[in-house]
Amino acid sequence: SVYRELNINFVDELDPGTMMRKAIDAMTNTLDPYTNFVSESQIESYWINEDDKYQGIGAKVAIIDDKLKVIEPYEGGPALKAGIKAGDQIIAVDGINIEKKRLDEINAILRGLPGTDLNLRIIPNGKTSPEEKKLVRGEVNIPNVPYSGFVTDDVGYISLTVFTQNASNNISKALKELKEKNPNMSGVILDLRQNGGGLLHEAVNICNLFVPQGEIVVTTKGKVKERDQTFKTLAPPLDLELPLAVLIDKRSASASEIVSGVIQDMDRGVLIGQRSFGKGLVQNTKELPYNASVEYENGEPKDIPDSQRSKFKTKNGRLVLDGGGVTPDIKTEGKTLLPVTQALLDKYVIFEFVNDFCKGKDSIEKVGTFQFKDFEAFSSFVKRKGFEYELPEEKHMKDAIKALEKSGNQSEIAEIQKVLNKIKIKKSNDLLLARDQIIDEIEKEIVTRYYHQKGKVMQTLDDDGDVKKAVEILRDSKKYKSVLSTK
């Protein structure tokens, strides 16, 4: 009724799509940080995130400076097989000029049924003349376990990036291979950092690899009591004795918290890292008319003080707290990117620099040997690009100046401007202060170009504080047992 009256009487023309979207978003935003509306135009991208495969060219793309660039071709995908590399610019798809098109419109053109042909007109990285590339769309498998191996002679490592189909099978396979290579392993590290979750049954099955059959893993409760469920481990475990260290951080959410929480509650392994995201719910989607959906989506973590959290005991009688995420048994500082480093990533400055670096290079040294040493070249590149970034406090001060300008309070404006100038001077040294961190990100980007996701994970392991702490604990059986004993 409100919309009808506005549509009839408001002085300007109204866009019904925009009005309805704002109304829907306003409704869902009043509930929690997770409930969101997914429109028909967004739905295909959403389902890609829910599974480990989709039909398309097998590459991550983004619009950078009004140009569609290939960010990462997935290993084994059609794009990589056709010789398309990171940094290549796509200018046309099946003869359709994609200039000025939105990313969702471009993705709709790129995707299609497996086996169908696709012609891309691209400008390869480092060249100026366009080339034609023909590829065949296919099912693109995005690995949920990009790497598993040994970080030392006797400590294994498994990285799980998302809880998609076959995640538990892939971890089981990786663990079996590690045990075959070294039957006398001191322990294994399961890395759930930056893992935002996924399928509930995969979380249950992963727990089942390490805990006895018949154990309750998780229960779900909602408004409709008949839909409440209890999930138990249904199969014989793969290993009940092998020492286990689980790595978590503030981006470990949902299914990651189920697995890490169960391992902690049952004293099956040691948790290392930072308190997890704190998403105590199971994701569901509800289909709506016109091919839309309502879903639960990641929001921002909310820190809950320990004094407001309920107390529980683990199997061995250790004290743990509920709410606000899973607290690790051994807390570490973790890695937090400095504002300048994050801005360099967000604005694709590091990506574009690596495009220049990789021109004409068919290969680099193997992972673990390769090092980037020319930080001066990167600094010069940043200056040429005219890179700038704004700190949150700068934005607040600029907003304050705008507000004060209306009242004409020049003295206060001058004081704030002095502080802004000091921040600007201080920021001029930020690049140098973040040198080591920026080099790490450059090395990861370069290694990913040649060794894909597996190489990216391997590149970070040698200098990973959480991994080093896990190795220390797993190799010291006395210390490992003491962490899991009653405190």
Sequence and secondary structure as in RCSB ss.txt:
>XXXX:A:sequence
SVYRELNINFVDELDPGTMMRKAIDAMTNTLDPYTNFVSESQIESYWINEDDKYQGIGAKVAIIDDKLKVIEPYE
GGPALKAGIKAGDQIIAVDGINIEKKRLDEINAILRGLPGTDLNLRIIPNGKTSPEEKKLVRGEVNIPNVPYSGF
VTDDVGYISLTVFTQNASNNISKALKELKEKNPNMSGVILDLRQNGGGLLHEAVNICNLFVPQGEIVVTTKGKVK
ERDQTFKTLAPPLDLELPLAVLIDKRSASASEIVSGVIQDMDRGVLIGQRSFGKGLVQNTKELPYNASVEYENGE
PKDIPDSQRSKFKTKNGRLVLDGGGVTPDIKTEGKTLLPVTQALLDKYVIFEFVNDFCKGKDSIEKVGTFQFKDF
EAFSSFVKRKGFEYELPEEKHMKDAIKALEKSGNQSEIAEIQKVLNKIKIKKSNDLLLARDQIIDEIEKEIVTRY
YHQKGKVMQTLDDDGDVKKAVEILRDSKKYKSVLSTK
>XXXX:A:secstr
 HHHHHHHH SS   HHHHHHHHHHHHHHTT SSEEEE HHHHHHHHHHHSSEEEE SEEEEEETTEEEEEEE T
TSHHHHTT  TT EEEEETTEE TT  HHHHHHHH   TT EEEEEEE TT  S EEEEEE EEEE  SS  EEE
SSSSEEEEE   B TTHHHHHHHHHHHHHHH TT SEEEEE TT   B HHHHHHHHHHHS TT EEEEE  SSG
GG EEEE  S  S SSS EEEEE TT  THHHHHHHHHHHTT SEEEES      S   EEEEGGGEEEEE    
     GGGS EEE TT  EEE SSS   SEE       HHHHHHHHTTHHHHHHHHHHTT      TTT     H
HHHHHHHHHHT     HHHHHHHHHHHHHHHHT HHHHHHHHHHHHHHHHHHTTHHHHTHHHHHHHHHHHHHHHH
HHHHHHHHHHHTT HHHHHHHHHHH HHHHHHHHS  
